[in-house]
Amino acid sequence: MTERPPLDELLSLMQATVAAEGITTAPGAAAGNSFIDAGLIGVGANSFLSMLAVLYPGQPRLVDSFDITAFNNATGEVTLSTAYKGVAAPIPAGVPYKIVTFRFVPAEVAALQADVGDASASTLGSLYGILGNPAQTFLAMIGYEGALSLANKLTAARAALLDQITALRMAELDAANIPADVDELKASKGRQLFSMDFWSAPQEEVAIPAVAATLTLPIVTVADLPAGVTVVRAIAMVKFRMIENINAAANKLDGATVALTSQVIQVQDDTPGTWRDAIKFVDDQFGLAASTREGGDVLIGDTDIAIEVDGNDGYNFQYLLAKADLLGINWNDVQCGLRIWYSV
């Protein structure tokens, strides 16, 4: 059995069949029988004559092929034997093409057929007996069930070779793992998370009193999340530019967070929804010396409130039953924020 050529040889054979390839840069002749590629300018006079030009290779509904009858070295215009799809309209710019090295000389074929037809039986009789009628044999070679041209037959042979190369490549792959790899890729895409931060307009001051009181904080509007997102996690944030103790004695928070009860910042969907604990405090937090003003901070919650913050909407913030040891502790230039992680 004859061994199949190595893959590299097959690839070299395929590459050797392509004389040129590119994309048209300007419309061709109005008759539809030429195309122009400025990239071909200067390749040499009479290049590509009798070779096969293929327009729209790989696009079954658009592809067409022709033998080349002329080439203009100065303009890069390639003249074809017939109009594209038989339509008298310029082949526009932007059309992909390939020129393959198969040579087609219709005039010579016609002359050969005429010569064979004119030859006398006495001259060719002995050859007929050995080889058969050359004219009939040649026509049988270039025919394909009496319909296809030699160009189409060679194109089919090239496609078969490409199929063989593809089969060789597929044999090198573990085909059984391809579905599993695709499933893993899909699952990985589903696990990818994106995040966005949303902030309120500033509020000039929030005053924490010595008698527990619920304080209203700025509203955060969540917008621009993509349609169909799933909010995986959301946390609340509060920032203030300065914090000050306006009392003549040292001051601090009085008491730690009691869940859903006091000393906690909560978030609620403004439809309305349910108040959810978001940022907690500990007793004696914000310890400040007497009559002191310090730089501010960003408070970042550790509680996931995605059950409440689930998409584009407005979200209310409040400081539930805030209380300082003494009157009072002030936050200046306050903003509230939401950090949201989501998948699409």
C-alpha positions as CSV (number, residue, x, y, z in Angstrom):
1,M,0.0,0.0,0.0
2,T,1.3,3.5,-0.9
3,E,1.8,5.6,2.2
4,R,0.0,8.9,2.5
5,P,2.5,11.9,2.2
6,P,3.4,13.6,5.5
7,L,1.1,16.4,6.5
8,D,3.8,19.1,5.9
9,E,4.1,17.9,2.3
10,L,0.3,18.1,1.8
11,L,0.3,21.7,3.2
12,S,3.2,22.6,0.9
13,L,1.3,21.2,-2.0
14,M,-1.8,23.3,-1.1
15,Q,0.3,26.5,-0.6
16,A,2.0,25.9,-4.0
17,T,-1.4,26.1,-5.7
18,V,-2.1,29.7,-4.7
19,A,-0.4,32.3,-6.9
20,A,-2.0,35.3,-5.2
21,E,-4.8,36.2,-2.9
22,G,-6.2,39.4,-1.5
23,I,-9.2,41.8,-1.5
24,T,-10.2,44.0,-4.4
25,T,-9.4,47.7,-3.8
26,A,-11.5,49.4,-6.6
27,P,-14.5,48.5,-8.8
28,G,-13.6,46.5,-12.0
29,A,-14.9,46.9,-15.5
30,A,-18.6,47.7,-16.1
31,A,-19.0,44.4,-18.0
32,G,-18.3,42.5,-14.7
33,N,-15.3,40.6,-16.2
34,S,-12.4,42.2,-14.3
35,F,-11.4,43.1,-10.8
36,I,-8.7,45.4,-9.4
37,D,-6.3,45.0,-6.5
38,A,-3.7,47.7,-6.2
39,G,-1.6,45.2,-4.2
40,L,-0.8,43.4,-7.5
41,I,0.7,46.4,-9.2
42,G,4.3,45.6,-10.3
43,V,4.2,41.9,-10.0
44,G,5.1,41.6,-13.7
45,A,3.5,42.0,-17.1
46,N,1.4,39.1,-18.3
47,S,1.3,37.5,-14.8
48,F,-1.5,35.0,-14.0
49,L,-2.4,34.5,-17.7
50,S,-4.6,31.4,-18.1
51,M,-4.6,30.8,-14.3
52,L,-7.8,30.3,-12.4
53,A,-9.4,33.2,-10.4
54,V,-11.8,32.4,-7.6
55,L,-14.0,35.2,-6.2
56,Y,-15.5,34.9,-2.7
57,P,-13.6,31.7,-1.9
58,G,-15.3,29.8,0.9
59,Q,-18.7,31.5,0.5
60,P,-20.8,28.9,-1.3
61,R,-23.6,31.4,-2.4
62,L,-21.2,34.0,-3.8
63,V,-18.2,32.0,-5.1
64,D,-17.5,31.9,-8.8
65,S,-14.3,31.1,-10.8
66,F,-12.9,32.0,-14.2
67,D,-9.8,31.6,-16.3
68,I,-7.7,34.8,-16.6
69,T,-7.2,36.3,-20.0
70,A,-5.2,39.5,-19.3
71,F,-3.4,41.3,-16.5
72,N,-2.5,45.0,-16.3
73,N,0.8,45.4,-14.4
74,A,0.3,49.1,-14.1
75,T,-3.2,49.1,-12.5
76,G,-3.4,45.7,-10.9
77,E,-6.5,44.9,-13.0
78,V,-7.2,41.2,-13.7
79,T,-9.4,40.4,-16.8
80,L,-11.6,37.3,-16.7
81,S,-12.9,35.2,-19.4
82,T,-16.6,35.9,-18.4
83,A,-18.5,38.2,-16.2
84,Y,-19.0,37.4,-12.5
85,K,-22.2,35.3,-12.3
86,G,-22.9,36.3,-15.9
87,V,-24.0,39.8,-14.8
88,A,-22.7,42.9,-16.5
89,A,-22.0,44.9,-13.3
90,P,-18.6,46.0,-11.9
91,I,-17.0,43.7,-9.3
92,P,-16.8,46.1,-6.3
93,A,-14.0,46.9,-3.9
94,G,-13.8,44.6,-0.8
95,V,-14.3,41.3,-2.6
96,P,-11.9,38.5,-1.4
97,Y,-10.2,36.5,-4.2
98,K,-7.6,33.8,-4.8
99,I,-5.6,33.1,-8.0
100,V,-4.6,29.4,-8.2
101,T,-1.8,28.1,-10.4
102,F,-3.9,25.7,-12.5
103,R,-3.6,26.9,-16.1
104,F,-6.5,26.9,-18.5
105,V,-6.1,27.7,-22.2
106,P,-9.5,27.2,-23.9
107,A,-8.2,28.2,-27.3
108,E,-5.5,25.5,-27.2
109,V,-8.0,22.9,-26.1
110,A,-10.3,23.9,-28.9
111,A,-7.4,23.7,-31.4
112,L,-6.5,20.2,-30.1
113,Q,-10.0,19.0,-30.5
114,A,-10.1,20.3,-34.1
115,D,-6.8,18.7,-34.9
116,V,-8.0,15.3,-33.6
117,G,-11.3,15.6,-35.4
118,D,-9.5,16.4,-38.7
119,A,-6.9,13.6,-38.4
120,S,-7.7,10.7,-40.8
121,A,-8.5,7.2,-39.4
122,S,-5.6,5.8,-41.4
123,T,-3.1,8.0,-39.6
124,L,-4.5,7.4,-36.1
125,G,-6.0,3.9,-36.7
126,S,-3.2,2.0,-34.9
127,L,-3.2,4.5,-32.0
128,Y,-7.0,4.2,-31.7
129,G,-6.6,0.5,-31.2
130,I,-4.1,1.0,-28.4
131,L,-5.2,4.2,-26.7
132,G,-8.7,4.7,-28.0
133,N,-9.9,7.9,-29.7
134,P,-7.8,10.8,-28.2
135,A,-10.6,13.3,-28.7
136,Q,-13.1,11.1,-26.8
137,T,-10.5,10.3,-24.1
138,F,-9.7,13.9,-23.6
139,L,-13.3,15.0,-23.4
140,A,-13.9,12.2,-20.9
141,M,-11.1,13.6,-18.8
142,I,-12.4,17.1,-18.6
143,G,-16.0,16.1,-18.3
144,Y,-17.8,15.3,-15.1
145,E,-20.9,13.4,-15.9
146,G,-21.0,15.5,-19.0
147,A,-21.6,18.7,-17.1
148,L,-18.7,20.0,-15.0
149,S,-15.8,21.9,-16.5
150,L,-12.2,21.0,-15.8
151,A,-11.9,23.9,-13.5
152,N,-14.8,22.6,-11.3
153,K,-13.2,19.1,-11.3
154,L,-9.9,20.5,-10.1
155,T,-11.7,22.6,-7.5
156,A,-13.4,19.5,-6.2
157,A,-10.0,17.7,-6.1
158,R,-8.7,20.6,-4.0
159,A,-11.6,20.4,-1.6
160,A,-11.1,16.7,-1.2
161,L,-7.4,17.4,-0.3
162,L,-8.5,19.9,2.3
163,D,-10.9,17.3,3.7
164,Q,-8.0,14.9,4.0
165,I,-5.9,17.6,5.8
166,T,-8.8,18.3,8.2
167,A,-9.2,14.6,8.9
168,L,-5.5,14.3,9.7
169,R,-5.8,17.3,12.1
170,M,-8.9,15.9,13.8
171,A,-7.1,12.5,14.2
172,E,-4.5,14.4,16.3
173,L,-7.2,15.7,18.7
174,D,-8.9,13.8,21.4
175,A,-12.3,14.1,19.8
176,A,-14.0,12.4,22.8
177,N,-13.0,15.3,25.0
178,I,-14.3,18.1,22.8
179,P,-17.9,18.1,24.2
180,A,-16.5,18.1,27.8
181,D,-14.2,21.0,27.0
182,V,-17.0,23.0,25.5
183,D,-19.2,22.3,28.6
184,E,-16.3,23.4,30.9
185,L,-15.9,26.6,28.9
186,K,-19.6,27.4,29.2
187,A,-19.5,26.7,32.9
188,S,-16.4,28.9,33.3
189,K,-18.1,31.8,31.5
190,G,-21.0,31.4,33.9
191,R,-18.7,31.8,36.9
192,Q,-17.1,35.0,35.6
193,L,-18.2,38.0,37.8
194,F,-18.2,41.7,37.0
195,S,-18.5,44.5,39.6
196,M,-19.8,48.1,39.6
197,D,-19.9,50.8,42.3
198,F,-22.8,53.3,42.7
199,W,-22.7,56.4,44.9
200,S,-25.3,58.8,46.2
201,A,-25.2,62.6,46.0
202,P,-23.4,64.1,49.0
203,Q,-25.2,65.1,52.2
204,E,-23.5,68.0,54.1
205,E,-23.8,66.5,57.7
206,V,-25.1,63.6,59.7
207,A,-25.3,64.3,63.4
208,I,-25.1,61.3,65.8
209,P,-27.0,62.3,69.0
210,A,-26.7,61.3,72.6
211,V,-30.3,60.0,72.6
212,A,-30.8,57.1,70.2
213,A,-32.4,58.2,66.9
214,T,-32.8,56.8,63.4
215,L,-31.0,59.0,60.9
216,T,-31.8,59.3,57.2
217,L,-28.9,58.9,54.9
218,P,-28.5,59.7,51.1
219,I,-30.3,57.5,48.5
220,V,-28.2,55.4,46.1
221,T,-29.6,54.9,42.6
222,V,-28.4,51.8,40.8
223,A,-28.4,52.2,37.0
224,D,-26.7,50.8,33.9
225,L,-26.5,47.2,35.0
226,P,-26.9,45.1,31.8
227,A,-30.3,43.6,31.1
228,G,-30.7,40.1,32.5
229,V,-28.0,40.3,35.1
230,T,-27.9,38.1,38.2
231,V,-26.7,40.0,41.3
232,V,-24.4,37.6,43.1
233,R,-23.3,39.8,46.0
234,A,-23.9,43.4,47.2
235,I,-22.4,45.3,50.1
236,A,-23.1,48.8,51.4
237,M,-20.5,51.6,51.9
238,V,-20.6,55.0,53.7
239,K,-17.9,57.6,53.4
240,F,-17.5,61.0,55.1
241,R,-14.8,63.6,54.5
242,M,-14.5,64.6,58.2
243,I,-15.6,63.4,61.6
244,E,-15.9,65.8,64.5
245,N,-16.6,65.7,68.2
246,I,-18.5,68.9,69.1
247,N,-18.5,68.1,72.8
248,A,-15.9,69.6,75.3
249,A,-15.3,66.0,76.6
250,A,-14.0,62.9,74.8
251,N,-16.7,61.1,72.9
252,K,-17.4,57.8,71.1
253,L,-20.3,55.5,70.1
254,D,-22.5,54.2,72.9
255,G,-23.2,50.5,72.3
256,A,-22.6,47.9,69.6
257,T,-24.9,46.8,66.8
258,V,-27.9,44.8,67.9
259,A,-29.1,43.0,64.8
260,L,-32.2,44.6,63.2
261,T,-32.6,46.7,66.3
262,S,-30.1,49.4,66.8
263,Q,-26.7,51.0,66.0
264,V,-26.6,49.6,62.4
265,I,-26.7,51.1,58.9
266,Q,-29.5,49.5,56.9
267,V,-30.5,49.4,53.2
268,Q,-34.0,49.1,51.7
269,D,-35.3,48.9,48.1
270,D,-37.4,52.1,47.6
271,T,-40.3,50.2,46.1
272,P,-40.4,49.8,49.3
273,G,-38.6,46.7,50.3
274,T,-37.4,45.4,53.6
275,W,-34.7,47.1,55.7
276,R,-31.6,44.9,55.8
277,D,-28.6,45.3,58.2
278,A,-25.6,46.2,56.1
279,I,-22.9,48.0,58.2
280,K,-22.4,47.1,61.9
281,F,-20.6,49.0,64.7
282,V,-18.8,48.0,67.9
283,D,-19.1,49.7,71.2
284,D,-16.8,52.7,71.7
285,Q,-16.1,53.0,67.9
286,F,-15.0,56.5,66.7
287,G,-13.2,57.4,69.9
288,L,-12.5,61.1,69.7
289,A,-10.8,63.6,72.0
290,A,-12.6,66.6,73.2
291,S,-13.6,69.2,70.6
292,T,-11.7,67.3,67.9
293,R,-12.0,67.3,64.1
294,E,-10.4,64.5,62.2
295,G,-10.1,63.2,58.6
296,G,-13.0,61.0,57.5
297,D,-13.2,57.3,56.6
298,V,-15.0,54.8,54.3
299,L,-17.2,52.3,56.2
300,I,-17.5,49.0,54.2
301,G,-20.1,46.5,55.2
302,D,-19.3,42.8,55.4
303,T,-22.9,41.6,55.0
304,D,-24.2,40.4,51.6
305,I,-27.5,42.3,50.9
306,A,-28.0,40.9,47.4
307,I,-31.4,39.6,48.6
308,E,-32.5,43.3,48.7
309,V,-30.2,44.9,46.1
310,D,-31.1,42.8,43.1
311,G,-31.0,45.1,40.1
312,N,-31.4,48.7,38.7
313,D,-33.4,50.7,41.3
314,G,-33.3,53.3,44.0
315,Y,-32.1,52.1,47.5
316,N,-32.7,53.9,50.8
317,F,-30.1,54.1,53.5
318,Q,-30.7,54.8,57.3
319,Y,-28.6,54.7,60.5
320,L,-30.9,52.8,62.8
321,L,-31.0,54.2,66.4
322,A,-27.6,55.8,66.3
323,K,-26.2,56.9,69.7
324,A,-23.1,58.6,71.0
325,D,-21.9,58.9,74.6
326,L,-22.3,62.6,74.5
327,L,-23.9,65.2,72.2
328,G,-22.5,64.8,69.6
329,I,-20.5,63.3,66.9
330,N,-20.9,64.7,63.3
331,W,-20.0,63.2,60.0
332,N,-19.3,65.9,57.3
333,D,-19.9,65.6,53.5
334,V,-21.4,62.1,53.6
335,Q,-22.1,59.8,50.7
336,C,-23.6,56.3,50.6
337,G,-22.6,53.6,48.1
338,L,-23.3,50.1,46.8
339,R,-20.7,47.7,45.4
340,I,-22.4,45.0,43.3
341,W,-20.9,41.8,41.8
342,Y,-23.0,40.3,39.0
343,S,-23.0,37.7,36.2
344,V,-24.6,38.0,32.8
